[in-house]
Amino acid sequence: MRGDHVYRAEVQPGETVVVVGVGGVGINAVQGAHMVGAKYIVAVDPVEFKQKAALDFGATHTASSMEEAIPLVRDLTRGEMADAVIMVPSVMYGDLMSEALTLTGKGGTCVVTGVAPQAQKECSINLFELAMWQKEVRGVVFGAANPRFDIPNLLSLYKSGQLKLDELITRTYPLDQINQGYRDMLDGINIRGVIAFI
């Protein structure tokens, strides 16, 4: 499995990964971390349904907020914190970075793939910890993937039963229910809603 959780976060077997935001992208970051052998995968989302779904896709633990996840990750890692934190909230705001970097351990990587408003120009980072703990912040779009390799590879993983795609689809909507699909997305009812044009 390749993608933002593998390329940019460079997740290795036995590592601890925190995924913040368990929507369509985040659930696949959970799945990818599981596929490469992460020891602990903590899925963070305020929606209980999404937390439960994350457990089905490979999360070992869940939390409803980063504030709740910090002591959990501290206990799991004996204070070392996460090797990788993958930020995919519904909207990425600068103030989220403070807790994200608290979750990130020494020498760890915080990958930001969630989209921020274009005018968002500031974020909260403890610069002392960034330098002294050798933390890294990386941005990523489209998983830093190579479509020529990754699309056939993902299809192969799907065909062999290793990659869950069908299970991502929570509900299918006919075209005339597209507004309901958007409402359900905003209400956190679906992992993935699909519009059928049939």
C-alpha positions in Angstrom: 0.0 0.0 0.0 1.4 3.4 -0.9 0.2 6.9 -0.6 0.5 9.9 1.8 0.7 7.6 4.8 3.5 5.6 3.3 5.4 8.0 1.0 5.3 11.2 3.0 5.0 9.8 6.6 7.4 6.9 5.7 5.5 4.6 8.1 7.5 1.4 9.0 6.4 -1.8 10.6 6.1 -1.5 14.4 5.6 2.2 14.4 2.8 4.3 16.0 0.5 6.3 13.7 -2.2 8.8 14.6 -4.7 9.7 11.9 -6.7 12.9 12.7 -10.0 12.9 10.7 -11.6 9.6 9.6 -13.4 10.6 6.5 -12.7 9.1 3.0 -9.0 10.0 3.0 -8.3 9.4 6.7 -9.9 5.9 6.7 -7.5 5.0 3.9 -4.6 6.4 5.9 -5.7 4.0 8.7 -6.0 1.2 6.2 -2.5 1.9 4.8 -0.8 2.1 8.1 -2.4 -1.2 9.0 -1.2 -2.8 5.7 2.4 -1.7 6.3 2.4 -3.2 9.8 2.1 -0.2 12.2 1.9 -1.4 15.8 -0.5 1.2 17.1 -2.9 3.1 14.9 -5.0 5.7 16.7 -7.9 7.1 14.7 -9.1 10.5 15.9 -12.6 11.7 15.0 -15.5 13.3 17.0 -18.0 11.1 15.2 -18.5 7.8 17.0 -19.6 6.0 13.9 -16.4 6.9 12.2 -14.3 5.7 15.2 -16.0 2.3 15.0 -15.5 2.1 11.2 -11.8 2.9 11.7 -11.5 -0.2 13.9 -12.8 -2.3 11.0 -10.1 -0.8 8.7 -7.2 -1.5 11.1 -7.1 1.1 13.8 -6.1 -0.3 17.2 -7.5 2.6 19.2 -9.7 5.6 18.7 -10.2 9.0 20.3 -12.8 11.7 19.8 -10.2 14.6 19.8 -6.5 15.2 19.8 -6.8 16.3 23.4 -8.1 12.9 24.3 -5.6 11.2 22.1 -2.5 12.8 23.7 -2.6 10.8 27.0 -3.6 7.6 25.1 -0.6 7.8 22.8 1.6 8.8 25.7 0.5 5.6 27.5 0.8 3.4 24.5 4.3 4.5 23.6 5.6 5.0 27.2 6.0 8.7 26.5 7.7 8.5 23.1 4.6 9.6 21.2 3.8 8.9 17.5 6.2 8.3 14.8 3.7 9.7 12.3 0.7 12.0 12.7 -1.5 12.3 9.5 -3.7 15.4 9.5 -6.9 15.0 7.5 -9.6 16.9 9.3 -12.6 18.2 7.3 -10.9 21.6 7.3 -7.3 22.2 8.3 -6.9 25.2 10.6 -3.5 26.5 11.9 -4.4 26.1 15.5 -4.7 22.3 15.0 -0.9 22.1 14.5 -0.1 22.6 18.2 -1.8 19.4 19.3 -0.7 17.6 16.2 2.9 18.3 17.0 2.4 17.3 20.7 1.2 13.9 19.4 4.4 13.7 17.2 7.3 12.1 18.9 11.0 12.9 18.7 12.2 12.4 15.1 8.6 12.0 14.1 6.7 13.4 11.1 3.5 15.3 11.0 1.9 15.1 7.5 -0.7 17.7 6.6 -3.0 16.6 3.8 -6.2 18.2 5.0 -7.1 21.3 3.0 -7.0 24.7 4.7 -8.8 27.9 3.7 -6.6 29.8 1.2 -6.4 32.7 3.6 -5.1 30.5 6.5 -1.6 31.8 6.9 -0.6 31.1 10.5 -0.3 28.0 12.6 0.7 27.1 16.1 4.0 25.3 16.3 6.4 25.1 19.3 9.6 26.0 17.6 11.8 24.8 20.5 10.3 21.3 20.3 10.4 21.3 16.5 14.2 21.8 16.6 15.2 20.1 19.8 13.0 17.0 19.1 13.9 17.0 15.4 10.2 16.8 14.4 9.3 17.3 10.7 6.2 18.8 9.2 5.4 17.8 5.6 2.6 18.8 3.2 1.2 16.4 0.7 -1.4 16.4 -2.1 -2.8 13.2 -3.7 -0.6 11.1 -1.4 2.6 12.1 -3.2 1.7 9.1 -5.4 2.9 8.1 -8.8 -0.4 7.2 -10.7 1.4 5.0 -13.2 2.5 2.7 -10.4 0.0 3.3 -7.6 -3.3 2.9 -9.5 -2.4 -0.6 -10.8 -0.9 -1.5 -7.4 -4.0 -0.4 -5.6 -6.2 -2.3 -8.0 -4.1 -5.4 -7.5 -4.4 -5.1 -3.7 -8.1 -4.7 -4.1 -8.5 -7.7 -6.4 -6.5 -9.9 -3.9 -8.7 -8.8 -1.0 -6.0 -6.8 0.8 -7.5 -3.4 0.2 -11.0 -2.6 1.3 -12.8 -0.4 -1.2 -16.4 -1.7 -1.3 -16.6 -1.3 2.5 -15.8 2.4 2.3 -19.2 3.1 0.6 -21.6 3.7 3.4 -24.5 4.7 1.2 -25.4 5.1 -2.5 -27.7 7.9 -3.6 -29.6 8.4 -6.9 -28.8 11.6 -8.6 -32.1 13.2 -7.4 -30.9 12.7 -3.8 -27.6 14.5 -4.2 -28.6 17.2 -1.7 -29.3 14.5 0.9 -25.8 13.0 0.1 -24.2 16.4 0.8 -26.2 16.8 4.1 -25.2 13.3 5.2 -21.5 14.1 4.4 -21.7 17.3 6.5 -23.4 15.5 9.3 -20.7 12.8 9.4 -23.2 10.0 8.6 -21.0 8.4 5.8 -17.5 7.4 5.4 -18.1 7.6 1.6 -21.4 8.4 -0.1 -21.6 7.7 -3.8 -23.9 9.3 -6.3 -25.2 6.8 -8.9 -25.9 8.2 -12.3 -28.0 5.3 -13.4 
